[in-house]
């Protein structure tokens, strides 16, 4: 079940990369001096990607734990 641990680690890292991308995107939008409506629109576009990345990270960590338990 070692492959399950490595697969979970890769999936978690992909989710983490997505979370970092979301943070950078919102940070750049805040520093760009956008109006409130434009900033809200940017954040609304990022929220689904943020939730998807968080879900991906959780699934990856579940795979890691499952791989460890089955080993």
PEMO-V158692 format. One record per residue. NEAR is the number of other C-alpha atoms within 8 Angstrom. Layout:
near=NEAR
near=NEAR
//
This chain:
near=8
near=8
near=7
near=11
near=14
near=9
near=11
near=14
near=12
near=9
near=12
near=14
near=9
near=11
near=14
near=11
near=9
near=11
near=11
near=8
near=8
near=11
near=8
near=8
near=9
near=11
near=8
near=8
near=11
near=9
near=7
near=6
near=6
near=9
near=6
near=6
near=6
near=8
near=11
near=8
near=8
near=10
near=9
near=8
near=8
near=11
near=8
near=8
near=10
near=11
near=8
near=9
near=14
near=11
near=9
near=12
near=14
near=9
near=11
near=14
near=11
near=9
near=13
near=14
near=9
near=10
near=13
near=10
near=6
near=6
near=6
//
